[in-house]
Amino acid sequence: MTLAISYEDIVAAAGRIKGIAVRTPLIENLALNERLGGRVFIKPECLQHAGAFKFRGAYNRISQLTDEEKKRGVVAFSSGNHAQGVALAARMLGVKATIVMPKDAPEIKVRNTKGYGAIVRLFDRYSESREAIAAEISEKEGAIVVPSFNDPYIMAGQGTIGLEIAEDLKAIGVTPDQILTGCGGGGLASGLYTVLGREFPGAARYVVEPATYDDTKRSLESGTRQQADITVKSICDALLSDSPGPLTFAVLQAFGVKGLTVSDREAADAVAYASEILKLTTEPGGVVSLAALLEGRVEAKGQTSVIVLSGGNIDPKLLAACLAGTAV
């Protein structure tokens, strides 16, 4: 089976975003290492433009549009991080952007998306189809749909995170035992493991999801794509995809990825830990990989782990609740 992206596609994407996207550091924290009894390398994509890794894929995708397509504009659907990434990338490339966002998306994400110059179309995620709305806008205005994960350019753009991780680990002579990243539709994970599955074939590879949105975990266990119940609510709004994409799922299968889950309370506790100990502002959906380590979903003692903190766009009220232990 031919996969949607290759290592070479990700190298090409890295060339396109070089000097544009932030090359986020790979950091360690002594307190975290001591708590877990191992080494943990943290990739803080909460420090990326627009506060999440999504900017990488969005810029890579929109930059590849023809001049004629750029004139028609783009449309995307997202609860917030992809929305902001597309809005910012489109503004940088001089492209009109319309973003379909749920009415219950975090206020900060809606505000920032508008701030980057995009037109926001709100919808009810429990009674309306965001895909149908985006398709209608695309048909009416001729706008190019920029998917949030199931697209080769998006996947390759997110995979540039893996190139940076591999380069930094090799520079200090470290080989990881396990790698964990959050997962919604699988765009980040598929790109990440296309690189790290090749660079560190002996490392265990995991995706982490909210317990109520474990569709990727169940898909990997069953061998067929499973659905999540989208009527269920979770504070991990960045990860509420109803199913892994066919393109992303094939990659995750090919690299032997396994699924883990954490509860909303565990994600909220990890937000507090990241703020108080790591001095990083994260959002619940962006910190599930850390939560999985803190909660012992995999053994970290005596291991070298790599985690991606994928986003930090959290409403101040929710951050305060996480710090107070009252978020859930």
Sequence and secondary structure as in RCSB ss.txt:
>XXXX:A:sequence
MTLAISYEDIVAAAGRIKGIAVRTPLIENLALNERLGGRVFIKPECLQHAGAFKFRGAYNRISQLTDEEKKRGVV
AFSSGNHAQGVALAARMLGVKATIVMPKDAPEIKVRNTKGYGAIVRLFDRYSESREAIAAEISEKEGAIVVPSFN
DPYIMAGQGTIGLEIAEDLKAIGVTPDQILTGCGGGGLASGLYTVLGREFPGAARYVVEPATYDDTKRSLESGTR
QQADITVKSICDALLSDSPGPLTFAVLQAFGVKGLTVSDREAADAVAYASEILKLTTEPGGVVSLAALLEGRVEA
KGQTSVIVLSGGNIDPKLLAACLAGTAV
>XXXX:A:secstr
   S  HHHHHHHHHHHTTTS     B  HHHHHHHTSEEEEEEGGGSGGGBTHHHHHHHHHTTS HHHHHH EE
EE SSHHHHHHHHHHHHTT  EEEEEETTS HHHHHHHHHTT EEEEE TTTS HHHHHHHHHHHH  EE  SSS
SHHHHHHHHHHHHHHHHHHHHTT   SEEEEE SSSHHHHHHHHHHHHH TTSEEEEEEEGGG HHHHHHHHSS 
    TTS  S GGG  SS  HHHHHHHHHTT EEEEE HHHHHHHHHHIIIII     GGGSHHHHHHHTTSS  
TT EEEEEE B    HHHHHHHHHT   
